[in-house]
Amino acid sequence: MTDAPPLPNIRGRVAQTIREAISRFETADAHEPSGARRRTCRRIAARRQ
């Protein structure tokens, strides 16, 4: 058996990760395209040239 951290520690880390993700989502500029959309837009623009 491997040395796994205790369950409360895992739950705490998961909760912290979720809080950070929600915080990033809430503070993101709604008009700023995501990385995937930005790459797609660049690809489409490159094809049009």
C-alpha positions as CSV (number, residue, x, y, z in Angstrom):
1,M,0.0,0.0,0.0
2,T,1.3,3.5,-0.8
3,D,1.6,6.3,1.6
4,A,-1.5,8.2,0.8
5,P,-2.4,11.5,2.6
6,P,-5.3,11.3,5.0
7,L,-8.8,11.8,3.6
8,P,-9.5,15.1,5.3
9,N,-6.4,16.5,3.7
10,I,-7.5,15.4,0.2
11,R,-11.0,16.9,0.8
12,G,-9.4,20.1,1.8
13,R,-7.3,20.2,-1.3
14,V,-10.2,19.4,-3.5
15,A,-12.3,22.1,-1.9
16,Q,-9.4,24.6,-2.2
17,T,-9.0,23.8,-5.9
18,I,-12.8,24.2,-6.5
19,R,-12.7,27.6,-4.7
20,E,-9.8,28.8,-6.8
21,A,-11.5,27.7,-10.0
22,I,-14.7,29.5,-9.1
23,S,-12.7,32.6,-8.2
24,R,-10.9,32.5,-11.6
25,F,-14.2,32.0,-13.4
26,E,-15.9,34.9,-11.5
27,T,-13.0,37.3,-12.1
28,A,-12.5,36.4,-15.8
29,D,-13.5,39.1,-18.2
30,A,-16.6,37.9,-20.0
31,H,-15.4,39.5,-23.3
32,E,-12.0,37.9,-23.2
33,P,-12.0,34.8,-25.4
34,S,-10.8,31.6,-23.8
35,G,-7.4,30.2,-25.0
36,A,-9.2,27.6,-27.2
37,R,-11.4,30.1,-28.9
38,R,-8.5,32.5,-29.4
39,R,-6.5,29.7,-31.1
40,T,-9.5,28.8,-33.3
41,C,-9.9,32.5,-34.3
42,R,-6.2,32.7,-35.2
43,R,-6.5,29.5,-37.3
44,I,-9.5,30.9,-39.2
45,A,-7.8,34.2,-39.8
46,A,-4.7,32.5,-41.1
47,R,-6.8,30.5,-43.6
48,R,-8.5,33.6,-44.9
49,Q,-5.2,35.3,-45.8
